[in-house]
Amino acid sequence: MSGQSAYAQGASGLDRVFGLPMRQFIPTLLRMARIVPGQTVLDALLTSRNP
């Protein structure tokens, strides 16, 4: 890493920080929400990033 925080590196940094925890959490979240195969889910990422 070049001295920048993972957050400052954009999407690749975000994936390094949150990728594995989210891959482990999402199946549980979908199960708890009773989402079944064939249903659609809106996946939205909200950010406070300033343009």
N, C-alpha and C positions, 0 to 999 in steps of 0.2 A: 504494500500500500504506500502511496506517495505522500503521506503526511496529512492528507485530507481525511476527515471523518467519513465513515460509511454513508452517512446521510448526505454529505456534500457530493458524493459520487453518482447521484441520480439513481436510476432504476437498478443498476447492478449492485449498488451499495444497499439499497432497500432489500433486495433479494437476499443478500448475504446476511443482513441483520434479522429479517423476519421470515425468510423463505421456509426454513425447516419447521419453526414453530407453527406457522400457518398451515403447512402441509399436514402436520399432525392434528391440528385443531379443527380444520374445515370438515372432515368426515363426521366428527362428533357434533359440530354445529348443525350440519344438515340433518343428521339423525334426530337431534333434539327438536328441530323445526318441522320434523315429519315430512321432509322433502323426499319424494320418491322418483325413481327413474321415469322420464317422460315429462316431468314438470320442468319449467324454466325458472331461473333465478337471475335477478338483476345484480350484477357485481359492479359496484361503483367505488372508486377510490377518491376520497376527498382529501385535499391537501391545503395547507396554509401557505404554500409557496407563493412568494411575490413575483410578478412578472418582471 
